[in-house]
Amino acid sequence: MKVGICDPIAQEGVEYLKKEGFEVIDLTGVPKDELPKHVGDLDAIIIRSATKVRKEFIDAAKNLKVIGRAGVGLDNVDVEYAKSKGIKVLNTPGATSISVAELVIGLILAVMRKIAYADREMRHGKWPKKKCKGIEMYGKTLGIIGIGRIGREVAKRARAFGMKIIYYDVFKLDDRTANELGVEYRDLDDLIGEADVITLHVPLLPETKHMINAERIAKMKDGAIVINAARGGVVDEDALYEALKSGKLYGAALDVYEHEPLKESKLFELDNIVLTPHIGAQAKEGQTRAGIEIAQKVAEALKS
Ligand code: NAD
């Protein structure tokens, strides 16, 4: 059976498929708009976020039984249409949670200690020591919105920095898990008003679209910090811009955007925001775990 690799995955995953007897077709060099021409006889494809698997693609892949996404988000796959054609859609939701959580801690530190700003200024020949007086994580309250896989990994790490951790989620944790993580439940409005740092770890759904908007930002503490490494659209970027510009918020960091790739934005004018290009899952170990796990899942699905 033939498995097409549309986006690069860890070599260990490719080797696993070969060892299991699959013919692996490397399609990573094919321009994305030409991919449908190459998928007619494939039994499975493996993708990351770059390949869009929409109706035209699925119709062209007449033999397709499995779509494997190395990673979490399935926004780039027309899942319902694939399922209606009997195609299984698999992903690796937990493989990169630690990678994302570590980035979030990095973003919090980068905002609080103005690391990215200091670096930028020094490269322009400046020595902005006075402007770089920051704040500590220690003793601050972290509000985690969405305490799923990534939210929990963030909680564990933030605890080591001496933060008090509160969370909001549609599902309340059982007491034992909450105690182990050292987190306390708050309803959303209470969390918004109490947290010094708010980090989002919810999926983008109609209910979570612009969950952080002008109205909620107004209810935050003066000098609060907002971090979004979940999905663009959960934070209203215009409202965030205004709050950063006015000084209502101390700072913010975004790894995800309403429109990606973000090439132009008024956010670029601001010194108190740290921007990264959707790199939460871009860590070697996370990608290796995702590559191996998706290869195993695709192989298992094809064999069954
Ligand atoms: P998860 O499913 O494990 O956790 C999501 C949590 O959000 C769940 O506990 C769920 O109950 C909660 N939730 C859902 N709707 C909610 C609502 N309306 N209000 C409050 N809570 C709600 O997901 P995860 O693996 O932890 O991923 C979290 C987010 O991170 C997702 O948006 C995912 O796409 C994103 N992500 C980003 C990157 C990156 O590169 N930046 C990488 C991986 C995942």
Boltz pocket constraint, residues with backbone or C-beta under 6 A from the ligand:
constraints:
  - pocket:
      binder: B
      contacts: [[A, 72], [A, 73], [A, 93], [A, 96], [A, 97], [A, 100], [A, 145], [A, 146], [A, 147], [A, 148], [A, 149], [A, 150], [A, 151], [A, 168], [A, 169], [A, 170], [A, 171], [A, 200], [A, 201], [A, 202], [A, 203], [A, 204], [A, 205], [A, 207], [A, 208], [A, 229], [A, 230], [A, 231], [A, 255], [A, 256], [A, 278], [A, 279], [A, 280], [A, 281], [A, 282]]
      max_distance: 6.0
